[in-house]
């Protein structure tokens, strides 16, 4: 059985709830990510996506100057834009389970957690890109 641990990205880049939206945006841009787990003391407390950041800074109902977006990015904290208590998957779960969770909930990625001692410690992240890379690998093997 192929597990989430076989395909996930281990030790993902994370942010804390009290980090600024600018820091989250910069980390996403630097790594080419579209989502970051939000952790406090290593424990998963949320997830913030590029869509969350766009929603926080771009309102179709308000025309404003660039300085206002800068103010939002610097002053608003991640906890104000994140999804709290996100859906997560354990590293030893079947890859099929993770793919079904992502499909059923219409999300592009899942934080991977270790739930030992009732803590949700972040150990990785699995995304639709990871699943597609694995699919390409499988199909390439069949072609050879």
N, C-alpha and C positions, 0 to 999 in steps of 0.2 A: 504494500500500500504506500502510495506517495503521500507524504505529509506536508503540512504548511511549512515546517522547518526546512524541508528540502528545496523550497522554491522562494521563500521569503527573503527580504533584505534584512540581515541582522543588524542590531544596534543602530536603529534609525536616528537621524537628526531629530531632536525634539525641542520644544519650547516649554516655558513655565507659564502658569496662568497670569502672573504679574509682569511678564515681558511685554514690551510694546508691540503693537501691530507692525510697526516698521521692522523690528527685529525678525518677526515671523515672515514678513514679506521678503526681507533680504535673505534669510536662510533658504526660503523656497527658491528664490531666483538663483542663488549660488549653486544649489544642488540640482536644479531643474526639477524640483518636486511640486506636486499640486496639493499636498496635504502633509501636516505634521502632527504627530501625537503631542498632546499637552500632558506633561507629567509634573507631579509634585512629589519630591522625595522618591523618584523612580516609579511611582505609582501612576497608572493611567487615570486621568481625571477628565480628559476631553480630546477633541480633535478639531483642528482649524484647517480650513481649505482655502484655496485661492478664491473660490466663490464667496466664502465668508468675508475675505478681505475686500473684494470688489464691492460687495454689498455694504460694507461699512464706510467705504469712501466714495461710492458713486450712487447718488440718488438721482433718478430721472426727474424728480420733482423740484430740485433745488439747483439753481445756477450759482456757482460760487467761484471764488478765486483759488488758485493753486495753493496759496498759503493755508487755506482751510483744510485741504486734504493732508498737507504736511502736519498740521496741528492734530488732526485725527490720528494719523499714523504714529505720531510721537506720544500723544497723551492717552489714547484709548488702549487699554490692556487686552491681552489675548482672551481673558475670561469673558470679556464683553462681546466677543464675536464668535467664540468657539461653540461647538456642540458638546454639551456636558454628558458624561456617562455614555460614551459611544459604544456601538456594537463592536465587539472584539472577538477574536478567535484564539484558541490555544495552539501552541506550536506543534503539539502532537496530534492535532485534528487532521482528518483526511483532507486532501486538497479539494476533493469533490464537495465536502461540507463548506469550505471557505468560498468556493465558486458559487455554490447555491445561495449562501448568505448574501454575497455581493449582488447576485442577480435578483433575489427576492426583495431586498431592501433598496435596490437601485442605487448602489454606492460603488465608488471606484476603488476603494481600498479599505483594509481592516488593520487596526493595530493588532499585533500578536503579543499575547501576554502569557506570563507564567503565574498561575493562580495558587502556587504553594503558599501555605500559611494564610489563605484568604486574601492575599494581596494581589493586585493586578499589576505586576511589574512588567514593564514594556521590554520585550526581548527582540522585537522585529516589527516589520510592516509587510503586508502582502497587498499588491495592487493589481489592477487589471493588466498592466504592462508585464508584471511578473508572470501572470497566467498566460498571456499571449506569447511571451518568450519561451515558456515551457511547451506550449502547443507547437510553436515553430520547431523547437528541438525534437519533439516527438515525430512530427511530420517529416523532418529532414532524415531521421533514422529510417523511416519507412521507404523513402525514395532511394536510399543508397543500396 
